[in-house]
Amino acid sequence: MKKVLTLWLLLVQLTYAQQLRKPGENVAIPVEAGQGQPDADLEKIRKRVVEDLLKPPINAKHVEELINTQKQDGTWPGINYTDVSRTGFEHSEHLNNMLELARALKKPGAAYFGKSEVKKVVSNALDYWFAHDFICENWWWNEMGTPHLMVNILLVMDEELTENQKKEGVRIAGRANLEASGARPGGDLIQIAGMRAKQALFQRNPEVLAKVMEVMVSEIKVSTGRGLKPDLSFHHRTDNVISTLAYGTGYANAFAYWAVKTEGTKFRLPDEPMKLLVDYFLDGISQSHIYGRYPDPGAENRGISRKGALKPAGPELAENLLRATSYRKAELENIIRIRKGEVKPNLTRDYYFWHSHYYTHQRPDYYVSVRMHSKRAANMEQPHNEEGIKNHHYGDGSNFISRTGREFDGIFPVWDWQKIPGTTVLQKPELPHWKELAKPGINDFTGGVTDQRYGAAAFDFASVHDPLKAKKAWFFLDKEFVALGAGLTADADNNVVTTLNQSLLTEQVSAGVEGKIRTLEKGGHKLEKASWVHHDSTAYIFTKPVSLHVSNQQQTGSWREINHHSRATDEKVSKEVFKAWLDHGARPSDADYQYIVVAGMSASEIDAYRQNLPVQVIANSPAMQAVRHIELGLVQVVFYKPGKIQIAKGLSVTTKDACMVMLQLKGNKVTKITISDPSGSRSQLQLEVSQKLKPVFDQVQSSDAGAGQTLLTFRMPDGGMAGQSVNTAF
């Protein structure tokens, strides 16, 4: 009997479980009209949603143009109504036209408010759409894009619709439902639930509205699969590629929007999910923005090949969160002021997203990030829908440096995609086909160590495209960061280069060559015995003279070269670009490099800085890379294998495992140690330090190792937290 009951319960669970369809099935499940008495709370939410849709200003000139140019059949010239391919589907313009006209018709005070000619144009356009019911080869349009625009049109038009238009509109909107292929937990489910909620509002169905609110709440959670990760980054797929600035922001926007719209009603969203969402916004989304405002190119994927990809974020998401909760109120208010341009950037924080292999270094006057991959994460998102088709090396240690947040705005059509900032790349005649772009990483050792003020990122780099490997590390301080490379080896006849930067050219480029300052004319330059190069208030400094390549000239390309969508044309784009790189030659063996980047420094200050360097490179080999900052009392070490480092007289550190370590010193006395396991596989790490130390935190155990030595055993996080840094004071 017990077995039968268990089986019955299992069958019941399966019956009510979400049954996702396959992409391309395009099944509509229309929301039925509500049958009961009018629901006051539903009507309150509906009113708020419609007011929100009507809020933006009306472009009367564009509305007039749409009225005058519509054809008799309800179409508009200039839209390709036959191409329903993944890279085409200009039909979205028709949908957007209908929504703009509907808003013009229904917005009180607008020039076309209540005008019969506007109603006629909208009605004709709707009837044309319903007669053809356009289906795109890209499932997203069918289950998300089209239903979302359609339900917005329905809500705005309301009683201006005919009965057939209501019926057909509800049917098409119904393709966004909880069984749609895109409604995957951790994926687009929360946005589709929001579309379903709007359908329930239009149909005045409180039962469906209540159900989708429950679904939304269930989605605001930390997951080790798809969705919001324990490190507060976001993964849309199972390739472990960061998508915080794309799907992850849509996820947050959807929940915050409904939190505001349902506030004060029986459908309101609970407090605990709101707190998690605020944490995600402040510590995940905002940390992935330069100054909390400009999207960091390092966190982008295929979206980088779209026009306007790096436009600054507005305050709306933060404002919605603030309306819904007082949790971390002061921080939300600060981000709102920054995003509105009311205060200067004031954020100071380092954070390593260990699930996404993404390091961020935030300071009030500059921002730096590093993007990597490993066996646990693919090198890059697939070029879905043929976007981002040159992103092959985008995750190979890309190191974006920003002072204004505008350094890379619109540069990508003209970019040299084998000289991405921070990367070490084999210079091939051409990149592999875009279908061969995304691949699993090769090595285990990829990670970061940070106390959330300072830190380092390290990458046991093996190219997924070329016979090339190197040990690459970045050490982040206050005024500067240090980039080291060692063991750089390639088994190919093409030259290998490490790129310092490739950004928009904004000012004169100067360089220190053989003790003299040279102002570089426009063009390409090979500088022998270069000590530094300077551009855009940023200095790239070498501890010993190098052979350096610099280009400060126009580069030309097109959007079509990086994106195959119909809106990405072959029209030539030209921009002035600054580019600097080190050429390691063909078939380098055990080559290395090291340079210091100082943001906010003038060219006239560089020589004085070099003569009294505050940072020392104390190791740069395939086994170990390490930097010491004298003024900060900070030592950062990457141990690629067990080893020992002598830091100062009487102070050494020995590790029994590969790891990353950061020591805070007062004089030569250790006051804090931060440690991480870049492989994410060890339950404990052991350090032997040549001082007598007593840790403050229980997570670290100490024992006497004799002769003034202390053996420290760090209990490392496991599960979803594996890879996170731990620290202790002494």
N, C-alpha and C positions, 0 to 999 in steps of 0.2 A: 504494500500500500504506500509506503514511504517513497519507493522508487517511482511509482505511478504519479504521486503528487509532485515530486521533483520534476519529472518529465513534463507534467502539465504546466507547472510554473515557468519552465524554460520556454515552452511553446507560447505561453502568454507574453513573455518578455520579447520573444522574437516577433510576435505579431505586432506589438506596439513599438518595436525598434525602428529607427530611421532606415528606410529602404531607399538607398540612393540609386538613381538611374544612371545609365551610361551617357556620356556626352553625345549629343546629336539626337537624342530621343525627343527632346522638345515637347514634352507632355505638359499641357496646361491643366492645372487643378484650380479652377476659379473659386474664390471665396463666395459662399452663399450669402444672400442678403439676410440681415438679422431679422428674427421673427418676433422677438419680444417687444416690451415697452422701450421707448427711447431711453438710452443710458446717458445720464448727465455727465459722468466722467468721460465717457467716450466722446461726447460732443465737445467737451472742453478741450480735449487733446486734438480733435479734428480741427477746431478753430485755430489752435496754436500752430498746427502744421500748415494750414492754408495761409495764415498770416505770414509765416516764414517763407513760403513759396512766393508770396506777393511782395516781399520786403525789398528786393533789389530794384534799382531805378529802371525805368523803361526807356529804351533807346527808340524814341519816336521816329527818327529818320530811318532806322532799319525796319521798323514796323511798316512805315509807308512804302518802303521798297518791296517788302514781302507782299503787301497788298497789290501793288501795281505790277509785279512781275509773275505772279502765280498764273499758270496756264489753266485752261478750261477744265482739264482733267484733275486738277488739284496738285500738280507737281510744280517744281521750280526749275528754271534753267540752271545749268552749271552743276547739277547733281547727277552722278552716274547711277541710275536706278537698276542697271543690269549686273553690275559687279558685286556679287555677294561673297567674294573670297575673304580669306582671313586677313589679307593685307589691304582690302578695299573697304566695302560697306560704307559708302558715303551717305547711306540712308539715315545715318545718325543726324545729319544736317536737317533732314526733313522733320525728324522728331523734335529737334531743338527749335526749329522754326515754329512748330505747332505750340510748343510750350511758351515761347516768347510772345506769340500772338494771343494765347489764352491769358497770359498775365496782363497784357495790354488791355484786353477786353474787361477784365475783372478787377483791376486795381483802381480803387477810388481815387479820383483826382488826376489820373493819367489822361493824356490827350485823347486816347481812343477808348476810354472807359464807356462801356455799354453800347458802342457803335455797331450797328447791324452789319456793316461791310466787313468788320473784323470777324464777327461771328461766322459769316458766310465763308470767309477764307479758311478759317480753322476747320469748319465743318467739311468743306471740300477736301482739305488735306487729310482729315481723319478718314473719310469715306474711301479715299484712294488707298490709304494704308490698309484698311480692313479688307478691301477688295483683293489686295495682293499678298498681304500677310508675309512680309519679307523675312526669310530665314537666312542667317549668315552661316558660313562654314565654321566660324569661330563660335563655340557654344556660349561664350561669355555674353555676346550680344543678345542671344535668344533667351537666356535665363537670368540675365542681370541688367545689361545696358538698356535694351528695349523695354522690358517690363518696368524698370525704374522710371524712365521718362514717361511711359504711358500712364502709370498710376498718378504721377504728378499732374499730367494733363487732365486726367479724370477729376482729381480733387479740385483743381482750379476751375474747370468748366462747370462741374456739378450739374445744376438743373438746365444749363444751356445745351446739354447733350440730348440727342434723340434716344429713344429706348433701344434702338439697334446699336447705336454708338456706345451706350452704357454696357450692353451685353457683350459686344465684341471687344471693347476696351478691357473689361473685367477678364475676359478669356485670355487675351494676350498678356495682361499683367500677371495672370495666374501661372505663367511659366516660371515665375519666381516663386518657388514653394519649397517646403522643407524636404521634399524628395528629389529635388533637382540635383543634377550631377555636381553642380558647384557648391551645394550646401554641405560641404565637408566640415566636420568638426575641426576647429583650428584653421580652417581656410576661409571661405567666403560665407559661411553659415550665418554669422551675425549680421552681415549686410543684407543677405537674402531675407532673414527674419525681419529686418527693418522694412523691406519692401512689402513683405506679407502683412506687416502691421498697417501700412498705409492702405493696402487692399481692404483690410478689415475696417478701417476708418471709413473708406468710401462706401462700403456695403453696410456700415453701421452694425457690425457683428462683434459684440463684446467677448463672446466665447473664443473666437479666433484671436482677437487682440490679447486676451489673457494668456493664451497658449504661447504665442510668439514672445511675449515678455518673459515667460519662464525659460524659453529656449535661449534668449539673450543672456539672462542671468547665469545659466549653466555654462555659457561660453567664456565668461570672465573668470579664468582660472589659469594656473600655471601648469604646463604640460611638458613632458619629456618627448612628446611626439610633435605633431604639427601645432602651430599656434604660439602662444606666449610662453617663452622659455624661462627657466629658473633664474637666468641672468638678466631678465627683462629686455632681451632682444626678441625678435619675432621671426618665425620660419613658416613660410606658406606651404612648402613642400618638404619631402623627406630627405632632400639632398643636403640639409643643414646649411644652406646658403641664407645669409641675412636678408630679410625683406621688411625691416622695420619701417623704412620710409615709403614703402608702397602698400602692400596688403596690410601691414601692421598698423599703419596710420588710418587706413580705411576702417579697420577693426575698432580702433579707439574712437574715431569720429562717430561711427554708427551708435555705439553704446552711449556716448556722452550726449548725442543728439536726443536720444529717447529718454535719457535720464532727466533732461530739462523738460521735454514735452509732457512727460507723465508725472512730474512733480506735483504733489498736492492732490493726487487722485488715488483710487484704489489699485491702479496699475503701476504705481511708482516702483522704481527699482531700489533694491535694498542697499544699505550702507556699505557692507563689507566688500562687495564687488567694486563699488565706487572707489574705495580706498586703494584697492589693487590697481585700478585703472589710473588713478592719480600717480601712484608710484611708477607705473609703466610710462606715463607721459613725461614725468619729470626726470626719471633716471634712465629711461630707455630712449624715447623719442627725442626729447630735448637734448640729451647728451649726444645724440647723433646729428645734431644741428650745430653749425658754427655759431657761437654766441647764443645758442638756443633758438636761432632764427633762420639761418640759411642752411639748406640741406647739405650735408657733407657728401661730396662726390664719392668718397670711399665707401659709403654705405649704400650706394646705388647699384642697380643691375642693368637690365636691358632698357629701363626707363631713361637712362642717361642719353640714349640716342633720340629722344623726343625733344622737340623745341620747348623751351621753357621749363626743362626738367629741374633747374636749380633756382626757380623763383622763390623768394623768401616766403616763409610760412606766415600766415595771418594769425591773429589772436583768437579766432573763433573757438577752436577746440579747448583752449585753456579757459576761455570765458564760459563755455558750457559746463566744464568741470566745476568751475567756481560757483556757478548758479546752483549746481546740484549738491555740493558738499563744501564744508569749511575745512576739511582735512588738508593740511599743508597749505593753508590759505596764503600765507605771506609769499611762499615760493611761486605759487600760481600767479599771484598779482605781479610779482617781479618779471616773470616770463611774458605776461601780457604787456607790461610797460616796454620791455625790450622789443617785442614783436611790433609794437606800435611806433617804435622809434622815440619813445618818451624819455628813456634813460640810456646811457652808454652801457655796453656789455660789461657785466660784472661777475661772470661765472668763473670759478676756479675749481676744477675737479679732473682727476684722472679716473678712467674706468676701463676695465677689460671685460668684454663680453665673451666669456669662455666657450659658450655654445656656438658662437659665430666667428671666432678667430678674428676679432675686430677690436682694436685698441684706440681709445680716444683720450686726447690731452687738451683740456679746455683751460684757457687763460683769458683774462679780460682784454688782452690786446693781440692775441693770436690763437690759432687752433690747429692741431695736427692729428692725423689719424693714420693707422696702419691696418691693412686688410690682407689676410693670409688664408691658407687652406691646409688640410692634413688628410690622413686616412679617414678621419671622422667627418670631413666636410669636403664637398666638391669645390673645384676652383672657381666656379661661377655658375649662375643660373643659366639654364638652357635658353637659347635665343628664340623663345616662343613667339610665334607670329612674325618671325623673321625681323625682330628688333634686336639691337645690340649685337650686330653680326661681326663686330671686330673686338669683342670683349675677351679674347683668348687669354690675355695676360693681366687682366684687370685685378685679379685677386692674388697676383704673384708678389705680394709685399708692396702693394701700392701705398704711397706715403704722400698724402695731400697736405699742403701747407697753406694756410689761409690767414690773411690779415684783415680783409674786408668782407669776405664771403662772396666776392664777385670775380675772383681770379680765374675761374673756369667757365663762367657763364657764356654758353653758346660756342665754346671752343671746339667741341667734339667733331664737327664735320671736317675740320682742318687738322685735327690731331695726327701725330705720328703714333700709331697704336702699338708700336714696338719700343716706344720710349715713354712709357707711363711713369709718372713720378715715383721714385723709390724702388722700381723694379730692376732686376738684372735679367736681361733677355738676349737670346741668340737672335742676331739680326738676319732674318730670312728674306729671300727675294719677295715672298708674299706670305700672308698668314694662311693657315689651313682653312678648309671650307668651314662655314659657320655651323654645319651639322656636326663637326668634330670639335666644337668649342668647349663644351662642358664635360669635365671628366673628374672621377674621384681623385682626391689627393693621394700622395704616395707614402709620406713618412708620418710617424706618430708625434714627433716633438715639434709642436706649435703651441705657443702660449704667451702669457703675460704675467707679470708680477706687479702688484700695486697696493699701496696703502690708501689709495684714492686721493692722494696729493701728488705723489711721484710714482714712477714705475718704469717698466721696460717691456718690450715685446720681442720675441725671438722666434725664428723660423728656420727649421732644418729643411731648407728649400730644395725640392727636386721638381723640375719642370715636368708638367704632365704632357707637354708637347715636344720637348727637345731633350737631347742628351746633355743636360746641364744641371749642376747642383752647386749649392753654396750654403754657408752658414750666415744668416742675416739677422742683425739685431739693432734695435733702436732704444735709446736710453733718454727718458724724458725728465727734464728738470724744470726750473722756473723760467729763466730767460732764454734757454737754449735746449736743444736736444742733440744727441750724438748718434750717427749712423755708422755701423761697422759691418764689414763683410769679410769672410775668411773661407779658405778651402774652396775657392771658386774654380770649378773645373768643368770643361766642356769637351765632348768628343765629336767635334764637327768643325768644318772649315770656315764657317761664317764667324765674323767677329762677335764678341759678347760685350754688351755695354751695360753700365749701371747709370740710371738717369736720376739726377738730383731733382730736377723739376722741369715741367713743360706747362706753362701757363700763359695767359694773355700778357702781351708786352704793354706795360703801362708807363714806363719811364726809361731814362737812360741806363744802360748797362755799363758797369765799370768792373775792372779786375786788377788784382795785385799781381804783377808779373816781374820776377827778378828784382823785387824790392821797389818797384815803381808802380804808380797808379796809371792804368790805361783806360781811357774812355773808348768804348767799342762803337765803331760806326755800324750801320745796318749791314747785315750779311752773316756769313758763316766764318767762324774763327777756330783755329787750333792754337791754344796757348801753352807753350812749353814753360815749365817751372812756374806754374801758377800757384799762388798762395791763397787766393780767395777770388770769388766773384760776387757781385752785388746787384740786386734788382728788386724793385718794389719794396724798399725798406727792409729787405731781408738779406743777410750775409751768409754765404756758404764758404766755410773756412776749412783749410787743410792744415793738418799739423806738420806736414812736410810738403814741399813743392811737388806738383803733379802735372801731367799732361792732360789738359782739360779742353773739351770741345764746347763751344758756345754758339748758339744761333739766335740772332735777334732780327728777324725779318718776317716777311709775309709768307704765310702758308695757305694753300688753297685746297678745297675739297668740296663735297656736297653731302647733304643729309641722306641722299639715296645710297651713298657708299656705306652707311652704317645702319640704315633702316629701310626695309622694303615696303613699308606702308605707302599707300597711294599719296598721302599728304607729304611724304618725304620726296622732294623733287630732285632732279639732276642739276638744278640751277647752281652755278658755281658760287661758293662762299669763300671769301678771303678775309683773313685776320692777321694782325701782327702778333707774333708769338715769341716768347722767351723760352729757350731750351738749353739745358746744360747737362753734359754727360761725361762719364769716364769710359774710355775704350780699353777693354782688357785684351784686345786682339783675338786672333783665331786660336782655337784649341788651348785656352789658358789652363794651366795646371797649378792648383793651390795658390791662386792669386788672391789678393785682398784689397780692401779699400777702407778708408776712414775719413769722415768729415763731420764738422760741427755746423749746425744751422742756428743762427741767432736772428730772431724776428724783432723788428722795431729798432734796428741799428742803422745808422748812416754810414756811408762809405768812409768818411773821415775818421770814424771811431774804430775801424777794424784793426789797424796796425797796433794801436795801444792795447786792444783786447788780446791780440795774438801774443804780444810780448809778455802778458801776464795772464795766461789762460787759467780760468778757474776750474777747468775740467782736465782730468788726466785719463788717457787710455792706458789701462794697466794690463790688459790682455786682449789679444785679437788673433785667435788661432781656431782651427776646426774643433778643438777640444773645449775652449773656453773664451768667452768675450766678457770684458769688464771695464767699467768706468768709475772714476771717483771724482766727486765734486767737493773741493776743499772747503769752500764757504758754507755750503749746506751740510757738510759732515755726512755725506751720503755715498755709499758704495753699492753698485748694482752689478750682479754677476750672473752670467748664463753658463751653467755647467752642462755641456752636451753629453758628458759622461762623468763618472766619478773622478774626483780630482781635488787638488789643493791649491789655494791662492794665498800668497803672502801680501797682505794689504799694507802693512806698516811694520816697523820694528816691534816685535813682540805680539803682533796680531795676525793670525792666519785663520783660514776657514777651510775645513776639509769636508767633502760630502761623499757619502757612500752610494748616492744615486744621481742620475741626471736630474737637474732641477734648475729653478731660477731663485735667486736670493737677493734681498735688498737689506742692507745694514744701515741703521742710523747711528752715527757716532757723536760723542762729545769728547773732543780731543781724539784719543785712540780708544776710548772706552765705548763698548757697544751698549746702546740704550734701547734699541728695538731691532727686531729681525722680522722681515716679511718674506714668506717663501711660497712657492707654487710648484705644482707638478704639471708641466706642459703636456705630458702624455695622458693625463687624466686617469691613470690606471693604478696608482699606488695608494695603499691605505695609510702609509706613514713614510716620512722622510727623516733622515738623520743627518745632523751637522755636528762636527766637532770644532769647537771654537777655543782658541788659545787664551781664554780668560775664564775666571770663575763667575758664572752667571746663574741667577735664580729667576726663572720665568714667572711672570705675573699670572698668566692664564693657564687653566687646567688642561687646555687642549695641547699644551706642550709640557713634556716631562724632561727633567734634567738629571744627569748622574755624573759623578766624579770620574773623569777619564785620566786622572793622575797628572802630575807635573804642571799644575796650573791650567789644565784642560777641562772643558765641560762638554759632555755629549748631550745634545738636545734631540729629543724625539718628538716630531710634530705629527699629530694625528690629522690626516688629511681628509677633506670632505669627500663623500662618495655619492653615487647615484647622480642626480641632476646637478649637484653642486661640485662634482669632480672637475678640477681645473681652476677652481676659485682660490685666491690667495688667502693665507692665514698669517696672523702675526702675533707677536707677543712683545711686551715691554719688559725691561729688566731693572 
